[in-house]
């Protein structure tokens, strides 16, 4: 999992997973084994929420397990299927120049991830869906960890916090802050699980080793 660097405390968790018993659930293809031999072998996805002056904003992420890179994200006012679909679409666009053959996309059993629209888009991307056990956070532990770190690190800058404790005016402010955090997380943040390297460095090293020397 991604390391948390510092002593900031995380906010109390608000549960966002609501399963729909009428939806067909994909099998669990991960079985809590959050390792991958290469980029785009396993993605994990989840979403969380942040408070703003104008109300709660939900933020969805897709994480590449091999490099810990955040390949897709989306912020919206509602935690509906469109939220997670947009994050998936960004991930597919981010990886548009690479093959997604053999990719597994793992989530919890929230109704957004078991919907027909999401399942169809997963199929179009060429990935295999995987869903953990209902109500068990360990079955999507890496994504849960990133959600907590996102909320912790986004709140670390005292200058961004308003007097009433709400750090942003609304969706637009939160999107700007999240975009900056994602860039830092991928390009600059050192991860202990990556031997104190960044996700960008890990992927660059993989490409260098896997491609024949042009010389």
C-alpha positions in Angstrom: 0.0 0.0 0.0 1.0 3.6 -0.4 2.9 5.0 2.6 1.6 8.0 4.6 4.4 10.4 5.2 3.8 12.5 8.3 1.7 12.7 11.4 -1.6 14.2 10.1 -4.7 12.4 11.3 -7.3 11.1 9.0 -11.0 12.1 9.2 -13.5 9.6 10.4 -14.5 7.3 7.6 -17.9 7.9 5.9 -19.2 4.7 4.3 -19.9 5.1 0.6 -20.4 1.5 -0.5 -24.0 0.5 -1.0 -24.6 -2.7 -2.9 -27.6 -3.4 -5.1 -28.8 -7.0 -4.6 -30.4 -7.0 -8.1 -27.0 -6.3 -9.9 -24.9 -9.2 -11.1 -21.6 -9.2 -9.4 -18.3 -10.1 -11.0 -16.1 -12.7 -9.2 -13.2 -11.8 -7.0 -10.1 -12.3 -9.3 -7.7 -10.6 -6.8 -8.3 -12.4 -3.5 -6.5 -9.7 -1.6 -3.3 -10.2 -3.6 -2.5 -6.6 -4.5 0.6 -7.2 -6.5 1.2 -7.0 -10.3 4.0 -8.0 -12.6 3.7 -4.9 -14.9 1.7 -1.7 -15.4 -1.9 -2.2 -16.5 -2.1 -5.8 -15.2 -4.3 -4.7 -12.2 -6.2 -1.5 -11.5 -8.1 -0.9 -8.3 -10.8 1.7 -8.0 -12.7 3.4 -5.2 -14.2 6.8 -4.3 -14.4 9.0 -1.3 -15.9 12.4 -0.3 -14.7 15.8 0.8 -16.5 18.6 2.5 -16.8 22.1 0.9 -18.7 25.3 1.8 -21.4 24.4 -0.8 -21.7 20.7 0.3 -20.1 17.3 -0.1 -18.1 16.5 -3.3 -17.2 12.9 -4.2 -13.8 12.0 -5.8 -13.2 8.7 -7.6 -9.8 7.3 -8.4 -8.3 4.4 -10.4 -4.9 3.2 -9.3 -2.4 1.1 -11.2 -1.2 -1.5 -8.6 2.2 -2.1 -10.2 3.3 1.6 -10.0 0.8 3.1 -7.6 0.1 5.7 -10.3 -3.3 7.4 -10.3 -4.3 6.7 -13.9 -7.8 8.2 -13.6 -9.9 10.4 -11.3 -13.1 12.4 -11.3 -14.7 14.9 -8.8 -18.5 15.4 -8.8 -21.4 16.4 -6.5 -23.0 13.0 -6.7 -21.7 9.5 -6.0 -23.5 7.9 -9.0 -22.4 5.7 -11.8 -21.3 8.7 -13.9 -18.7 9.5 -11.3 -16.9 6.2 -11.6 -17.4 5.9 -15.3 -15.6 9.3 -15.9 -12.7 8.1 -13.7 -12.5 4.9 -15.8 -12.7 6.9 -19.0 -9.8 9.1 -17.9 -7.8 5.9 -17.1 -8.5 4.5 -20.5 -7.4 7.8 -22.1 -4.3 8.0 -19.9 -3.3 4.5 -21.2 -4.5 5.1 -24.8 -1.0 4.3 -26.2 -0.6 1.0 -24.4 -2.3 -2.4 -24.6 -4.8 -3.3 -21.9 -4.9 -7.0 -22.7 -5.1 -9.0 -19.6 -6.0 -6.1 -17.4 -8.1 -6.7 -14.3 -10.1 -3.8 -12.8 -10.9 -4.5 -9.1 -13.5 -2.6 -7.0 -15.8 -3.1 -4.0 -19.4 -4.1 -4.4 -20.9 -0.6 -4.6 -23.9 -0.3 -6.9 -21.9 2.1 -9.1 -19.4 -0.6 -9.9 -22.0 -3.4 -10.4 -24.1 -1.3 -12.8 -24.7 -2.4 -16.3 -23.2 0.9 -17.7 -19.9 0.3 -15.8 -19.7 -3.3 -16.7 -20.2 -2.5 -20.4 -17.5 0.1 -20.3 -15.1 -2.3 -18.6 -15.8 -4.7 -21.4 -15.2 -2.0 -24.0 -11.8 -1.1 -22.4 -10.9 -4.8 -22.7 -10.5 -5.4 -19.0 -11.9 -8.1 -16.7 -14.0 -6.9 -13.8 -13.3 -8.1 -10.3 -15.3 -7.3 -7.1 -14.4 -8.0 -3.5 -16.6 -9.3 -0.7 -19.5 -7.1 0.4 -18.7 -4.9 3.4 -15.1 -6.1 3.7 -12.6 -3.3 3.3 -9.6 -5.7 3.1 -10.9 -6.9 -0.2 -10.1 -3.5 -1.7 -7.4 -2.5 0.8 -5.0 -0.7 -1.6 -7.7 1.6 -2.9 -9.0 2.2 0.6 -5.5 3.2 1.7 -5.2 5.7 -1.2 -8.6 7.2 -0.4 -7.4 7.9 3.2 -4.1 9.3 2.1 -5.8 11.6 -0.4 -8.0 13.1 2.3 -5.1 13.4 4.8 -2.7 15.1 2.4 -5.2 17.4 0.8 -6.0 18.8 4.2 -2.4 19.4 5.3 -2.0 22.9 4.0 -3.3 25.2 6.7 -3.6 28.1 4.2 -6.3 26.1 2.3 -8.5 25.7 5.3 -11.3 28.2 6.0 -12.1 29.4 9.5 -15.2 27.2 9.7 -13.2 24.1 8.8 -14.4 23.8 5.2 -11.3 23.9 3.0 -12.9 24.7 -0.4 -15.8 26.8 -1.6 -17.1 24.1 -3.9 -16.5 21.6 -6.7 -14.3 23.9 -8.8 -11.8 24.6 -6.0 -11.7 20.9 -5.0 -11.0 19.9 -8.6 -8.1 22.3 -8.8 -6.6 21.0 -5.5 -7.1 17.4 -6.5 -5.5 17.9 -9.9 -2.4 19.4 -8.2 -2.3 16.6 -5.7 -2.6 13.9 -8.3 0.3 15.4 -10.3 2.4 15.5 -7.2 1.5 12.0 -6.1 2.5 10.6 -9.5 5.5 12.7 -10.3 7.1 13.8 -7.1 5.9 11.9 -4.0 8.3 9.1 -2.9 6.6 5.9 -1.9 8.2 3.5 0.5 6.6 0.5 -1.2 8.4 1.6 -4.4 11.8 1.8 -2.7 11.4 5.5 -2.3 10.7 6.1 -5.9 7.8 7.9 -7.6 5.2 6.1 -9.7 6.5 7.9 -12.8 10.0 6.6 -12.1 8.8 3.0 -11.6 6.9 3.1 -14.9 9.9 4.7 -16.7 12.2 2.0 -15.4 9.8 -0.8 -16.5 9.6 0.6 -20.0 13.4 0.9 -20.2 13.9 -2.7 -19.1 11.1 -4.2 -21.3 12.0 -2.4 -24.5 15.0 -3.4 -26.6 17.9 -0.9 -26.7 17.5 1.1 -29.8 21.3 1.1 -30.3 
